[in-house]
Amino acid sequence: MIISTGLPDLRTLLLVDGQVFANFTKHPDAATHLVIGSAQTTLTDCPASDLDLYATVYGSPLVTQNLQADMRSIPGEQANGDRYAIWVNDLSDWTLSGSQTLQLMITEYNSPCVIECNRSIRVDADHDNLFFQARLGIHRANAVLRVNILDPDTGGVETRKVPFATANLGGKHLSGYQEVMVPLPRKKGFLEVTFAVEYQGYIDDGTGIEPFIFLADIRADKRRTRKLSEARPLFIYGDYIPSDGVWMSAPLPNTLAPEQTLHVRQNRKSVSHTAEAAPKITVEDEYGHTLVIQSQTRCDMVLYVDGKPDQAFVAEAGHTPVRLSECYFDGNTHHVSLRDPSGSISYWASQCLVPALLTPTDILQRETNAPFPDAIFAQTGRRYAALKDLLARADAQTDFAQLSHALTTLEGGYERVKLKPLSFPEVDSPDVSIVIPAHNKVEVTYLALCSLLLASNTATFEVIVVDDASTDETAELESFVSGITVIHNAEAQRFIRACNAGADKARGKFVLLLNNDVEVTTGWLDELIAGFERFDNVGLVGSKLLYPNGQLQDAGGIIWGSGNPWNYGNRQNPNAPRFCYARQADYLSGAALMTSKAIWDEVGGLSSYLEPMYFEDTDFSFKVREAGYSTWFIPSSVIYHYEGMTSGTDVKGSGFKRYQEVNRPKFKRRWAEAYANFGHEGQKPDLEKDRGIVGRVLFIDYTTPRPDQDAGSYAAIQEIKLVQALGYKVTFLPTNLAHLGSYTEDLQKMGVEVIYAPFYMSVNDYLAQHATDFDAFYITRFYVANDSLAQIRAHVPEARVLFNNADLHFLREIRAARVSNDTERMESARKTRDEEMAVIQQVDVVLSYNEFEHSVIEAYTEGSAKILRTPWVVDVPETIPALSERSGLSFLGGFRHHPNAEGLLWFAREILPQVSARHKKTQKPGEKDLVLSVYGSRMTDEIKALKSDALDPVGFVQDAADAYDQHRVFVAPLLSGAGIKGKVLSALAHGVPCVLTPVAAEGIGLRHGHDSFIARTPAEWVDAIIRLNSDDALWQEMSENARAYMAESFSFERGKQAMRDAFEAADLFLPGAGR
């Protein structure tokens, strides 16, 4: 769908391969931007030859505008349409994408005729390898293409004929067409080429439908020497390819998702294109080398690999297998996606491990010798991570030979285990006691021990193996494994008694039960311990369990209202967002669960009424909660579990697995009251899995917060924590759908479900499936709300929406326009104002950081908007470095944000020279020069060029405290911008006195001369900086006042109450919230 308010001189817009190509009759006077959501790119000049790859612009194409006027039939017609009808690109299913396709219908199909095109292609013939070129398709007819080559100088005509191949039906893709290339003679001067279709007769296929003939990409040009792209251009404005004018192009600012809108803007004028809905497809099987696509309808697609088109194909209704090109069979991970024919709109994407060989892992382990190909193991990536971490921590005591043996053992599998000596470090006061029950199958236990040696952790641990009356080498385990404790049972006690016996010997702060048929991974233990530190009142934590092939085995169990357990996530993709965030769970698998030794003793360990085994882990989780603690699934702790190696899998036979059914009624009887109000069995497990919450809130912002990059990200994290503190489960939806590595993982560790591609390919894709799951929506930034509000309301008309405007964007733009005296920017700011106020009128509650902006919003909405202050939480350090350890000035800010660069450039030009000059007049012997250290991410060359004796552009620092704790004065010389300034709040909390403009001080409530200096003139700036740099008593007083104000006014508890007020303003009240 195209919506246009008209761009001056625009003739054509093409979308292909993630690029937009625009043709204008003359060069635009204003910048032309591509906008998707909040992302933006700018069109720049490009040669027409950039489109050659897509078979669109060539030397001499046939001009198809008003072509009907130059067409005639022989015999002639009494009236138009008697013998034929012709269109150009009218039949969309039979238009070659990105081309001009002549669509010829023979209406009098029982008689032969000739359809002539008398519009010639004029071509400079003084070149080698010139051809008349076309692509042909035909339905229900025999026909011949006649090409006439006229030499205007001699009047001579050459005629060449090419029969239409009836097997080529045409369509949207090149594969449907017959390619025709008729050589043209070389001569000085020009040739004129015309063509005609000689219709010879009808082929009756029983449908009675008229015959159709298609001619696409008709042109005269040199033979193409490079392969054309599989992607074909999509017209998003106009319907022809101009051969003149000005061509411009730009990459899409983001991947264009189905039903998402692309805006092409010049000032206040625009062309908007909304992508079509995605076809109903699923990728049912993904073998790495072949995709099996299930589609409800026939649809055209292009397979992309690593961002490059691999092949165009048609997905038929039903199942369609698509095999990757052999160049990708290399054993590496490749990004594979299915896109629309233009290659710009993504329907499905995934990271696929493309095999270099297909021999199963177990056969290679059994039939060949080490070393084995790395690509065959799902565990390779995590083993590599373990080696990296071990190398980073290595010291003189690191036993590399043992690590090499451990890795070789893990790769070789159980059948190749060689029981060489292993040595664990002896620890006097371990953090964790790992209890491993074992009965025979020494190879299984040995492999688990090797994994404990290979998996790097900062936590210390002891290993307690309980040998449950084994008759193999397990009975002699300590003879070849040192540094561990082995308890030998003369008679088999089975799992529950064995675990309890091992826990009785535990010396660690924590007790961890670990099956012996596992492979642990780097950081697994540290992450479990972090779960106790990260959340309140934690009593039990458990790991994410994977099968050896990498599939998910367990992601924290569910107990239904029937009392039956549900192995949540079994056989699913372990990387899917719903399996990757910490959450409270009904039970944790006994294959890997951890509690504190104190809680283990308090609840009495594993229950004897369930001996010998099964349901003991579920029962233990309920016991821990009954004692008043919470139980948490920690997916950042990952373990491979070779399920069934110890107890079998048959619940009905004579093995120990049968106790699963024996103990089921015992468990139900004991805990019936506890699970009585749980959900109906099998219904909505993705919702049922979340325990200990009062509701669900969806946060939507343009990207995942990066708190070390900008203050806004820090604020977003704090707001998420405040909403979690109210009892809500938080899901975070970045509109760019990007997984940002550690930033995404840090949110997940906080208990936030983060949504990302390829599991969802657009915001609307996610909202269509899950909008009804949420009690409230918390949207940050007006352009994000502008793009998502309609979608939310479409799925949940009565949705409660809290809108955090971050700052008034139009106010920031107006201030910047005034500083630069830019009328075009001022006009753009007015447009932003209209859009921003329209968003505010559609939400339930507006959250804003400062009172001034409250007043502006109230004025523009005439008091109709419900406005509350956005809580801002500041962490105030208990202690700060002494004044004697500080020197100079500092500034901190992300330089992608215009007001930061603008303000710093002004300060460096207008204020810093005066400060330096005045300081030198009073500088004491031995006193350092006054240097401004500039910190911040994405520092531009313009900022780096400011480097001098007085200014040091340091750049990005991992810890923002470095920008505060080393310096005596913090400056915030902002001339424009809006909202509250997080860098100022952090500086005040760190006790570094601030000198700032009124814009920078806005909304904080500072008192000039008490907790900061607010400077309005250059003279005031210089005076404040010099005073703070020379007067220790003033510095100390202002530092203490600032820290006290931050601790009082920006505490977490005050923020929590403010967030509660905001939710109540949206009519969301929580139990027990009465004051």
ZABA-449179 format. One line per 10 residues: number of its first residue (from 1); their letters; for each residue z, x, y of C-alpha. Coordinates in steps of 0.5 Angstrom, whole numbers, plus 500, padded with zeros to 3 digits. Layout:
NUM> A> Z X Y  ...
! end
This chain:
1> MIISTGLPDL> 500 500 500  498 503 507  501 501 513  498 504 520  500 504 527  494 508 528  494 516 529  489 518 534  482 521 531  484 520 524
11> RTLLLVDGQV> 479 519 519  481 521 512  488 522 509  487 525 501  493 526 497  492 531 491  496 536 487  502 535 492  498 536 498  496 532 504
21> FANFTKHPDA> 489 533 507  487 530 513  481 530 517  481 528 525  475 528 529  478 533 534  484 537 533  490 533 535  494 534 541  501 533 538
31> ATHLVIGSAQ> 504 535 532  503 531 525  509 531 520  509 528 513  516 525 512  519 523 506  526 520 507  530 526 511  525 531 509  519 533 513
41> TTLTDCPASD> 513 538 513  508 539 519  500 539 518  497 546 519  489 547 520  485 549 513  478 550 511  474 544 508  473 549 502  481 548 500
51> LDLYATVYGS> 478 542 497  473 545 493  478 545 487  478 538 487  471 537 487  471 533 494  468 537 499  461 541 498  455 543 502  451 537 502
61> PLVTQNLQAD> 454 531 499  450 524 500  453 520 506  455 513 503  457 509 509  452 503 509  448 505 503  446 498 502  441 499 508  437 504 504
71> MRSIPGEQAN> 437 501 497  431 497 494  428 495 488  422 495 484  420 490 483  423 487 490  428 481 491  427 475 493  434 475 496  439 480 496
81> GDRYAIWVND> 443 480 489  437 477 485  436 484 481  442 488 483  448 489 487  451 495 489  458 498 492  462 504 493  469 505 491  470 497 490
91> LSDWTLSGSQ> 472 497 483  478 502 483  478 502 475  471 505 475  472 510 481  472 517 480  478 519 483  477 523 490  470 522 490  465 517 493
101> TLQLMITEYN> 462 513 486  456 508 487  457 502 482  451 499 481  451 492 477  444 490 474  444 482 475  437 481 472  438 485 466  433 482 462
111> SPCVIECNRS> 427 485 465  426 493 467  426 495 474  427 501 478  433 502 484  431 507 489  436 510 494  431 512 500  437 516 503  436 523 502
121> IRVDADHDNL> 440 529 502  438 535 506  439 542 504  438 549 506  434 551 500  434 559 502  440 560 497  440 562 489  443 557 484  442 551 488
131> FFQARLGIHR> 443 544 484  442 537 485  449 535 482  452 528 480  456 525 475  454 519 471  457 513 467  454 507 464  456 500 461  451 496 456
141> ANAVLRVNIL> 444 499 458  439 504 457  437 508 464  434 514 467  436 518 473  430 520 477  431 526 482  425 527 487  425 534 491  421 533 497
151> DPDTGGVETR> 418 540 501  417 537 508  413 543 510  408 542 504  409 535 503  410 536 495  414 532 491  417 535 484  420 529 480  426 531 474
161> KVPFATANLG> 429 525 470  435 525 466  437 520 461  444 517 462  448 518 456  451 511 453  457 515 451  460 516 458  463 510 461  465 513 467
171> GKHLSGYQEV> 472 511 470  477 515 474  477 521 470  472 527 470  472 526 462  469 519 463  463 522 466  456 526 464  455 531 469  448 532 471
181> MVPLPRKKGF> 446 539 474  438 539 476  436 546 479  433 546 486  427 551 488  429 556 493  425 557 499  425 558 506  427 552 510  430 545 508
191> LEVTFAVEYQ> 429 541 502  430 533 502  432 530 495  433 523 493  434 519 487  433 513 483  435 509 477  430 507 472  433 501 468  430 500 462
201> GYIDDGTGIE> 434 495 458  440 491 456  445 493 450  448 487 448  455 488 446  457 481 445  461 480 451  455 477 456  457 481 462  452 485 466
211> PFIFLADIRA> 450 492 465  454 497 470  451 504 472  456 509 476  454 515 480  459 519 483  460 526 487  452 526 488  451 532 492  447 538 493
221> DKRRTRKLSE> 450 545 492  451 551 489  454 551 482  461 551 481  464 558 478  471 556 478  474 550 474  476 544 477  483 542 478  485 536 473
231> ARPLFIYGDY> 488 532 479  484 528 483  485 526 490  487 519 492  485 516 499  491 514 502  487 513 509  480 512 510  475 511 504  470 517 505
241> IPSDGVWMSA> 470 525 505  467 527 512  463 533 512  465 535 519  471 534 524  478 538 523  481 539 516  489 540 516  494 540 510  501 541 508
251> PLPNTLAPEQ> 505 540 502  509 534 501  516 535 503  519 532 497  516 530 490  513 523 492  517 518 487  514 511 485  515 506 490  517 511 495
261> TLHVRQNRKS> 514 511 502  510 517 505  510 517 513  505 521 517  507 521 524  505 523 531  510 522 536  511 514 535  505 513 531  504 513 524
271> VSHTAEAAPK> 501 512 517  505 510 512  503 510 504  508 507 499  506 510 492  505 505 486  510 503 481  511 507 475  508 505 469  512 503 464
281> ITVEDEYGHT> 513 509 459  518 513 455  517 520 452  520 518 445  519 525 442  519 531 445  517 537 440  516 542 446  509 543 444  507 536 444
291> LVIQSQTRCD> 510 530 447  509 523 444  508 518 450  510 510 449  506 506 454  506 498 455  499 499 458  493 503 458  494 508 464  491 515 467
301> MVLYVDGKPD> 496 521 468  496 528 469  500 533 465  503 538 469  506 545 466  510 549 471  507 545 477  500 546 475  496 541 472  494 542 465
311> QAFVAEAGHT> 490 536 463  488 529 465  489 524 459  489 517 458  496 514 455  494 508 451  498 502 450  503 504 444  504 511 442  500 517 445
321> PVRLSECYFD> 501 524 443  499 530 448  499 537 446  500 542 451  495 548 452  496 554 447  498 559 453  505 555 454  507 557 446  511 563 448
331> GNTHHVSLRD> 518 561 446  520 560 454  523 554 457  517 550 462  518 545 467  513 539 464  512 533 468  507 527 467  504 525 474  499 520 477
341> PSGSISYWAS> 492 522 477  493 525 484  498 530 481  503 528 486  507 522 484  512 524 478  513 519 473  517 523 468  519 531 468  524 535 463
351> QCLVPALLTP> 525 542 462  522 544 455  523 549 450  516 550 448  516 554 441  513 560 440  514 559 432  516 552 428  519 555 422  526 552 422
361> TDILQRETNA> 532 556 424  535 555 417  529 558 413  529 564 418  536 565 417  535 564 409  529 568 408  528 573 413  532 579 416  535 580 422
371> PFPDAIFAQT> 534 581 428  531 574 429  527 571 434  532 569 440  527 563 441  529 559 435  537 558 437  539 553 442  545 557 443  541 563 446
381> GRRYAALKDL> 542 561 453  550 561 452  550 567 448  546 571 453  551 568 459  557 571 454  554 578 454  553 578 462  560 576 463  563 581 458
391> LARADAQTDF> 558 587 461  561 585 468  568 585 465  567 591 461  572 597 461  574 603 457  577 599 452  571 594 451  569 595 443  561 594 444
401> AQLSHALTTL> 560 595 437  564 590 435  561 585 440  554 587 437  557 585 430  560 579 433  553 577 436  549 579 429  554 575 425  553 568 429
411> EGGYERVKLK> 545 569 429  545 570 422  549 564 420  554 563 414  550 565 409  549 572 412  556 573 414  559 580 412  566 581 413  567 587 417
421> PLSFPEVDSP> 573 588 420  575 585 427  580 586 432  583 582 437  587 584 443  595 583 442  598 579 447  605 579 449  605 572 453  599 569 451
431> DVSIVIPAHN> 596 563 456  594 559 450  595 559 442  589 557 438  591 554 432  585 554 427  587 550 420  582 553 414  581 552 407  577 557 403
441> KVEVTYLALC> 570 558 406  572 564 409  565 565 412  566 559 416  572 561 419  569 568 420  564 566 424  569 562 429  573 568 430  566 572 432
451> SLLLASNTAT> 565 567 437  572 568 440  571 575 441  564 574 444  566 568 449  569 571 455  575 568 458  580 570 463  585 567 460  589 570 454
461> FEVIVVDDAS> 590 567 448  593 568 441  590 566 434  594 563 429  590 561 423  593 557 418  591 558 411  592 552 407  592 555 400  585 558 400
471> TDETAELESF> 583 561 394  577 566 397  578 571 402  581 567 407  588 568 403  587 576 405  584 574 412  589 579 416  587 585 411  580 585 415
481> VSGITVIHNA> 582 581 422  587 584 426  591 582 432  592 575 429  597 571 426  596 568 419  600 563 416  599 562 408  601 555 405  602 556 397
491> EAQRFIRACN> 600 549 396  595 545 400  598 541 406  592 539 409  590 538 416  595 534 420  601 539 417  597 545 417  596 544 425  603 542 426
501> AGADKARGKF> 605 548 422  601 553 426  603 549 433  610 551 431  609 558 431  605 558 438  608 562 444  603 560 449  604 555 455  598 551 452
511> VLLLNNDVEV> 597 549 444  589 548 442  587 545 436  580 548 434  576 547 428  574 553 424  567 551 423  565 552 431  562 557 436  566 557 442
521> TTGWLDELIA> 562 559 449  563 563 455  569 560 459  570 554 455  578 556 455  578 557 462  575 550 464  580 547 459  586 550 463  583 548 470
531> GFERFDNVGL> 583 541 468  590 541 468  590 545 475  585 540 478  587 533 476  594 530 477  599 529 471  594 532 465  597 531 458  591 533 454
541> VGSKLLYPNG> 584 536 455  578 536 450  571 540 450  564 537 450  562 538 443  554 540 441  551 540 434  548 547 432  541 544 435  543 543 442
551> QLQDAGGIIW> 544 535 441  550 532 444  556 531 438  561 528 442  563 527 450  570 524 450  571 518 445  571 510 447  576 506 443  574 498 443
561> GSGNPWNYGN> 578 492 444  577 492 436  581 498 435  575 502 433  573 509 435  566 510 438  563 517 438  560 517 445  554 520 447  552 522 439
571> RQNPNAPRFC> 545 525 438  544 524 446  541 530 451  548 533 453  545 535 460  544 528 462  549 526 468  553 521 464  555 526 459  557 532 465
581> YARQADYLSG> 563 530 469  570 530 468  573 524 466  579 520 463  577 518 456  581 514 450  581 520 446  579 527 445  576 530 438  581 534 434
591> AALMTSKAIW> 575 539 433  577 542 440  583 539 444  589 542 448  595 540 451  601 544 453  607 546 448  612 542 452  608 536 451  606 537 444
601> DEVGGLSSYL> 614 538 443  615 532 447  611 527 443  612 530 436  605 534 435  600 530 430  603 524 427  605 524 419  604 517 418  596 519 418
611> EPMYFEDTDF> 597 525 413  593 528 410  588 527 416  583 523 420  585 518 426  590 524 428  586 526 434  586 519 437  593 517 435  595 524 439
621> SFKVREAGYS> 591 521 445  595 515 445  601 518 444  600 523 450  598 517 455  604 513 452  609 519 454  606 518 461  600 523 462  593 522 462
631> TWFIPSSVIY> 587 525 457  581 528 460  574 530 457  572 537 460  564 538 459  564 544 462  568 547 456  562 547 451  563 548 443  558 548 438
641> HYEGMTSGTD> 561 544 432  558 545 425  561 538 423  562 536 416  563 544 414  570 543 412  571 535 410  564 533 408  561 527 411  562 521 406
651> VKGSGFKRYQ> 567 516 407  566 512 401  567 518 396  572 522 393  572 527 399  577 528 404  573 524 409  575 517 405  581 518 409  578 516 415
661> EVNRPKFKRR> 577 509 412  584 509 409  587 511 416  583 506 420  588 500 419  594 504 420  592 507 427  590 499 429  596 497 427  600 502 431
671> WAEAYANFGH> 596 502 438  594 494 438  597 493 444  595 499 448  587 497 446  588 490 446  584 489 453  579 494 452  571 492 452  567 489 446
681> EGQKPDLEKD> 565 493 441  558 496 443  557 493 449  556 497 456  559 504 453  557 508 459  561 503 463  567 503 458  568 510 458  571 511 464
691> RGIVGRVLFI> 578 510 464  584 510 469  579 508 475  580 502 479  573 501 481  566 505 482  563 508 489  556 510 489  556 516 495  548 517 497
701> DYTTPRPDQD> 546 523 501  540 527 502  543 533 498  549 535 494  554 538 498  554 546 499  561 547 502  560 554 504  554 553 507  556 548 513
711> AGSYAAIQEI> 561 544 515  558 537 514  558 539 506  566 541 507  567 534 510  563 530 504  567 534 499  573 531 502  571 524 503  569 524 496
721> KLVQALGYKV> 576 527 494  579 521 498  576 516 495  578 519 488  585 519 491  584 511 492  583 511 484  575 510 484  570 513 480  565 517 484
731> TFLPTNLAHL> 558 517 483  554 522 487  546 520 488  542 526 492  536 523 495  532 529 493  535 529 486  536 536 486  541 539 481  543 545 485
741> GSYTEDLQKM> 547 549 480  554 551 481  554 546 487  553 540 482  557 543 477  563 544 482  562 536 483  562 535 476  568 539 475  572 535 480
751> GVEVIYAPFY> 570 528 476  564 526 480  558 524 476  552 527 480  545 524 479  539 529 478  532 529 476  529 529 471  534 524 468  532 519 474
761> MSVNDYLAQH> 525 520 478  527 517 484  533 513 488  530 507 487  529 508 479  537 510 479  538 504 483  534 499 479  538 501 473  545 502 476
771> ATDFDAFYIT> 546 499 483  550 493 479  555 498 476  558 499 483  563 496 487  561 499 494  556 504 497  558 510 501  552 512 505  552 518 509
781> RFYVANDSLA> 546 519 515  542 514 518  536 516 515  539 516 508  541 509 509  534 507 513  531 509 506  536 506 501  539 500 504  533 495 503
791> QIRAHVPEAR> 533 498 495  541 497 495  540 490 498  535 488 493  539 489 487  546 487 490  545 482 495  552 482 497  554 490 496  559 493 500
801> VLFNNADLHF> 556 498 504  560 503 508  556 508 513  558 514 515  553 516 521  555 524 520  554 524 528  549 519 532  543 522 531  539 519 537
811> LREIRAARVS> 545 522 541  544 529 539  537 528 540  537 526 547  542 532 549  537 537 546  531 533 550  535 534 556  537 541 555  530 543 554
821> NDTERMESAR> 527 538 559  522 535 553  519 528 555  516 528 548  523 529 544  526 524 549  521 519 547  522 521 539  530 520 541  529 513 543
831> KTRDEEMAVI> 525 511 537  531 514 533  536 510 537  532 504 535  532 505 528  540 508 528  542 501 531  538 497 526  542 501 520  548 500 523
841> QQVDVVLSYN> 547 492 524  546 492 516  552 495 514  559 492 513  563 498 516  561 504 520  565 510 520  564 515 525  568 522 527  570 521 534
851> EFEHSVIEAY> 572 516 539  566 517 544  561 515 539  565 509 537  564 507 544  557 508 544  556 504 538  560 498 541  556 498 547  549 498 543
861> TEGSAKILRT> 551 493 538  555 489 543  561 489 539  558 486 533  559 493 529  566 494 525  567 501 527  573 506 524  574 513 525  572 517 519
871> PWVVDVPETI> 577 521 516  577 529 516  582 533 512  583 540 514  586 545 509  591 549 513  593 556 510  600 557 509  600 564 512  595 567 517
881> PALSERSGLS> 593 575 518  597 578 524  594 579 531  594 586 530  589 586 524  584 582 529  579 584 534  573 581 537  570 574 538  567 570 532
891> FLGGFRHHPN> 562 564 531  560 560 525  554 555 524  549 554 519  542 556 523  538 550 520  542 546 525  538 546 532  545 546 536  548 552 533
901> AEGLLWFARE> 542 556 535  541 553 541  548 554 543  549 561 541  542 563 544  545 561 551  552 564 550  548 571 548  544 570 554  549 567 560
911> ILPQVSARHK> 556 569 558  557 575 553  554 580 558  559 577 563  565 578 558  563 585 556  562 587 563  569 584 565  572 587 559  570 594 560
921> KTQKPGEKDL> 573 594 567  580 593 564  579 596 557  585 601 555  584 608 552  582 607 545  581 600 545  575 597 541  569 594 545  569 586 545
931> VLSVYGSRMT> 564 585 539  561 578 538  561 577 530  556 571 528  556 568 521  552 563 518  547 561 513  539 561 514  540 566 520  533 566 523
941> DEIKALKSDA> 529 572 526  530 570 533  538 570 532  537 577 528  534 580 534  540 579 538  543 585 535  546 589 540  553 593 541  556 587 543
951> LDPVGFVQDA> 553 582 538  553 583 530  549 578 526  553 578 520  550 572 517  552 568 511  559 569 508  561 566 501  568 565 504  568 562 511
961> ADAYDQHRVF> 575 565 512  572 571 513  569 568 520  576 567 522  581 571 520  579 578 522  578 576 529  582 574 535  577 569 539  573 563 536
971> VAPLLSGAGI> 567 561 540  563 554 540  558 554 546  555 548 543  550 545 549  548 539 544  549 535 538  554 530 536  560 528 531  566 532 530
981> KGKVLSALAH> 565 540 529  568 542 522  567 549 524  572 548 530  577 544 526  577 550 521  578 555 526  584 552 529  587 551 522  586 558 521
991> GVPCVLTPVA> 590 559 527  584 563 531  584 560 538  578 557 540  574 557 547  569 551 547  564 547 551  566 539 552  561 538 546  564 542 541
1001> AEGIGLRHGH> 571 539 543  569 532 542  572 527 538  578 532 536  583 530 541  584 537 543  589 539 550  586 544 554  590 550 555  595 548 549
1011> DSFIARTPAE> 591 548 543  584 551 546  580 552 552  575 547 554  570 551 558  565 548 563  562 553 567  561 561 566  566 563 570  571 559 565
1021> WVDAIIRLNS> 568 561 559  569 569 561  576 568 564  579 564 557  576 569 553  579 575 557  586 572 557  586 570 550  584 578 548  589 581 553
1031> DDALWQEMSE> 595 576 553  598 577 546  604 571 548  598 566 550  594 568 543  601 567 539  603 560 542  596 557 542  595 559 535  601 556 533
1041> NARAYMAESF> 600 550 537  593 549 534  595 550 527  601 545 528  596 540 531  591 540 525  597 540 520  600 533 523  593 530 525  588 532 519
1051> SFERGKQAMR> 592 532 513  590 529 506  595 524 506  593 521 513  586 522 511  587 518 505  590 512 509  584 512 513  580 511 508  584 506 505
1061> DAFEAADLFL> 583 502 512  576 503 511  575 500 504  580 494 506  575 493 512  569 492 507  574 487 504  576 492 498  583 491 497  587 495 492
1071> PGAGR> 593 493 487  599 496 490  597 498 497  601 494 501  605 497 506
! end
